[in-house]
Amino acid sequence: MKKVIIAEKPSVARNIADALAIKSRKDGYFEGENYIITWAFGHLLELFDAKDYDENMKFWRLEKFPFIPEDFKYKIKRDGRNKKIVDSGAKKQLNTIKALVDRKDVESIISATDFDREGQVIGDEIFIYFNEKKPVYRMLLNEWTEEEVKKGLQDLKPNSEMKTLQDAGIGRQWADWMIGINLTSVATLKYKPNDKKILNIGRVLLPTLKIIYDRDKEIENFKATTYYKLLANFKTKEDIEFEGLYYEKDNEKFDNKRVLEDIKNRLKGKDANIIEKEIVKKRDYPPLLFNLSNLQGYITSKYKGWTSDKVLKVAQSLYEKKFITYPRTGSLALEESLKEKTKKVLNLLKKGLTYEGQIKFSTNKRIFNNKKVEGHSAIVPTYMKVKNLSADEKQVYDAIRDRFIMQFLPLAEYEETKLVCKGNGEKVKGVFIAKGKVQTVLGWRIVENIKKKDTILPMVVEGETVKIGKSKIKTVTKRPPKLHIEKSLLRIMETCGKSFKEDEEDTDEMMESILSGFSIGTPATRAETIKKLKNVGYIKAKGKSLTCTDLGRTIVETFPCKELFDLEYTGKLEKTLLDIEKDKFKKEDFLDIIKEFTIDAVNNIKNDLSILSSFKIPLKDGVESMGICPMCGNQVVETEKNFGCVNWKNGCKFTIWKDDRYIKSFGKSVSREMVELLLKNGKVGFRNLKSKKGRSFSAYFKYIYNENTGYYNWELEFI
């Protein structure tokens, strides 16, 4: 009996076939003595559209939403160019897979899709669609080398044990459908009724847009300020010069330039004493191994023409060619069980390097640490010898290889020297501090030939006198923050708004933040999110920088569902998906939360009036205005049956019917003069009104908008 192995892509199927020495390729699969290997093309299936559940949903109408199906169903994915027809390649491959698994000589199925949420769903969609009854097993690999494939086939798990991973993947898929389909449809109808452009609304899309918007506003609202610094040259008795910066109470920045001018004059021609000399030896650790976001940030900031989406595609290609490990990871360390394998890879990669003798295998916790691994280990090279790389593949591979080798080289070491000089001038409170730095051991920096310029201070001792030479006051104007680039955006998405400076990127706090699951999107989806923001016209690129378009700004400023812009809210949803994966939260409970949110959000959009004033409707020829609409600022005109706003097609609900029953109940009627007074003064007065008991009275009538019902009602103000 045989087993059918389903890979995620043809290239991975080829790797498995090569590992098992299966040469016989047929139409859509490989076949050997014990295994049949076939493949998907990523997702072969997709969720039903709303119109697939209900034909009436073919045409969007506000009253039809929210629309949430009782049971989510799958169909063969649509053609990429023509959504009206089925993707013929996907249909053919599904039929091939179905024919293979139904063969009488096949006893079981092995799902060999990527070991992550999306990979799990790609396989499980097929089994759900087929209503598969044969046993299904899971092969869980981090790389597709021959050694790992053979090992993986010996360590299969029943697919049923992956239920929580499936729940997290399908929960994410269904949640994004509910939010995306409903809010995109309703927002487009509400805010773009006369425009064919679709307003895309998404759970990850909008908080990412908000990150870029916030930086744009920070720059826009930035107010430049100026401060001053005092620098002085000092000369030793050997005529060696060095520069010092003036400090008072550990502060070198002064708002008042005159203070520094006074100090400068007091020290002119004076001497200074070296009152303190400090030499500290310091060490720099190499940057941590790459996860996907760090790799994307590194490549996009170092090289021109790169986007995070391109980095992911190139890394995926290297992975499928067996040159690197699984790229869609958030981890910055390796599992401790990988020590021997890592040693083998290191010994292969270091051969022939000019600094080969300095490379020593190490098992320290910065490299191997189970507590710092979530799902997959960091991205590292495999033992495969690279060949035939494209220029793009070489740049990404070299970055991964170099970062890997850095971990096993000595630490970079340097000496920092600090001289504290006290001037002999009268009433000079502060001191001058000079700092020097000398690299003593190049260490891991040798990999990229990173050399920092040394700042050498003269050999002096405490108590020595030096002469104060020329001094100058430096004017410093604070600059606004820079626009986001993909590197900085990815970091904020990864840590859900927490910011870390360059020298804090290797801290435990940052690593815990990344691995907590409290983030915007996942390593696998962030690049696609940034790409989509560009494609839908919400952001644009200026060189490497990212900024909002006018449409993007309008979305942030006017869209009423503010939770979707809240990084903490979105981070909690992403954390909940990770908890589902860890069996700490139920998919059904998560979907109930999403369903309730979607219903509330749809109703909020329907009742939102903020956008109405942006529509300016011209009067038709010969039509006279009665006054200004209090709801949207357009004109109110008379029609056959009512007095109403010309903006009614866009949702303005200001209408007064000529046969209004409430007005009639008081023995009055709606007239042109009455409406004109109401629009001018906000109220209109009546005398000789008749109550239900027949009594006469006077009162003002006000026409007030009811936010609960979405309509106008009359209110009385007694005179």
Disulfide bonds with the S-S distance in Angstrom:
none
